[in-house]
Amino acid sequence: MFKVLRIVCSVIGAADLAACIFIFVYLGTLWGIVSLIAGAALFGLTVLFKTLQEREEHKNDPPKGDFIHGPSPADIGSSDDKTE
């Protein structure tokens, strides 16, 4: 869910900032500043959704170790892929 929201906010924010110079030229300074603020808000939402997505992924699947340190002793005792 957060991944989709992150992608949508970043695409809309990029389009807004790309059109910002034309907004300044054709609609005036006030609307240009509003466009910049909207782009900054969309960037903030993108960062927020990224943080929430990483937190949700970490909560659902905590790290099991890496190739240098290996799994922790708690992970060895609770292996889900035991053969019978």
Residue pairs with C-beta under 8 A, 6 or more apart in sequence:
2 49
2 50
2 52
2 53
2 56
3 49
3 53
5 45
5 49
6 46
6 49
6 50
6 53
9 42
9 43
9 45
9 46
9 49
10 42
10 43
10 46
12 42
13 38
13 39
13 42
13 43
13 45
13 46
16 35
16 38
16 39
16 42
17 35
17 36
17 39
19 35
20 32
20 35
20 36
20 39
23 31
23 32
23 35
24 31
24 32
24 35
64 71
64 72
64 75
65 71
65 72
65 75
